[in-house]
Amino acid sequence: METKNPYQKHMESKGKNDCPRILFAGTASGAGKTTITCAFMRSMQKEKVKISAFKCGPDYIDPMFHREVLGVESGNLDCFFQEKEQMQESLRRHTTDADLAMIEGVMGYYDGIGFGTEASTAQVAALTDTPVILVVDCKGRALSALAEVYGFVHYRPEGRQIKGVLCNRLPQYLWPAAEQQIREMGLVPVGYLPEHKEFTLKSRHLGLVTPGEIDGFQEQLDHLADLFVQTVMARTILDIAKEAKDFSAETDNNIKTIEEVELRVPEKEKIRIALAQDEAFCFYYRENTEILQKLGCEIVPFSPLRDEKLPDCDGLILPGGYPELYAENLEKNKLVQKEICDRIENGLPTIAECGGYLYLHERLTNAEGESFRECGLIPAACVYKGFQRQFGYIELTAQKDQLLAEAGDTLKAHEFHYFVSEQTGDAFLAEKPDRSRNWMAAIATDTLYAGFPHIAFSGSPKAAMRFAEAARQYHIKKSI
């Protein structure tokens, strides 16, 4: 019989609610949120505490770190794509079999769209009533860091969600004085982490390098987790998490899920959606696949890098990622390239977003100027040009009836890319939420969506329904 350790026993009673949760926020990008988050999760994993992970905002790479650490899926909580009740329902549902929901913030605590707090970490914390541990970078300063903490707590009402402080890159000898000052501010000092040069998360365009590219990642994490529990009071963090408000009754009564949609497929006619999933294509929202599953779809992963043919499928998703890093190997796999082109040309409903859109081009030229032949469905070249101003949240207005929308429909999306295409398309008018800029985007037909914008089905459920219905019709047609 397995003996429970103190941490497991500590979490047996979930406190005030069925969804204990904690959010690690930073004072700025680079404050150490991802490092702290990974260290905390690995330390809890060693203690057999089951964690369900989430990331604020539309980021793909940090959830990949969560999956690498935990071996479980990680999702997104996003105020631009999701309503308050949707976020609460997602938290509650994904914490049913877990002891704790762990949320990682994005950018600085208050940073949202433009110069406001919309879609910020602070808004997620407030709408989900989640206690916040503020991670403050103390490198090169001492008391000034705590002055910054004081400002974060008192600047806006959302500062009330900040319950504890974790000092990153703080020398050990300064911690006793910092601990006292934090207590005097009415906050909980949960600990500190000294500088750890041996564990560095490098960045590239689109964000951090993926965990699979870091040599000895798991060993580094184990070492970091060991340091973490020596200087951070993990049990105190768990206590703060257990103080989170119960919102189960609210979500039970108010949430309207996509399960209410009438589109249903008999089990024997399960729709199969092939999802490209490997090192080159790794940017996808868990919420998108969950919504498709609720609509009667089975998600079937495959690899354009290694597989020589598509799986039997009624629809295809080529998500974003880093195809430019694997362009040569993708070029060599001509069998699957040809099948993808043939199947799309013959009406296979397909979504190709950002990296997937690049993959469908005739040629892809990377940052080093090397050019590779890809699928060739789009008779144009795409070239690395560096950071593009088409960055962040956008709203897409359909200019014609197409796979994901009827003319005039508005979809919520996110765009972030370093490539430009000779054929950007004009299927949608893309606009920034503040209407400060707009541009034409995406190629679309009755069976194809191909463009830079990543579409979130949680904010655009009609697009998911149209895609699933197109796949259902394809399934019926090929069965005749």
Beta strands, then each sheet from edge to edge (+ up, - down):
strand 1: 21-26
strand 2: 51-56
strand 3: 74-77
strand 4: 100-108
strand 5: 132-137
strand 6: 162-168
strand 7: 188-193
strand 8: 203-204
strand 9: 207-208
strand 10: 271-276
strand 11: 281-283
strand 12: 297-302
strand 13: 315-318
strand 14: 320-321
strand 15: 350-353
strand 16: 361-365
strand 17: 371-373
strand 18: 378-384
strand 19: 392-398
strand 20: 410-415
strand 21: 419-421
strand 22: 428-431
strand 23: 438-441
strand 24: 443-444
strand 25: 448-451
strand 26: 454-455
sheet 1: 3+ 2+ 4+ 1+ 5+ 6+ 7+
sheet 2: 8+ 9-
sheet 3: 12+ 10+ 13+ 15+ 25+ 24-
sheet 4: 11+ 14-
sheet 5: 17+ 16- 18- 21+
sheet 6: 23+ 22- 19+ 20- 26+
end
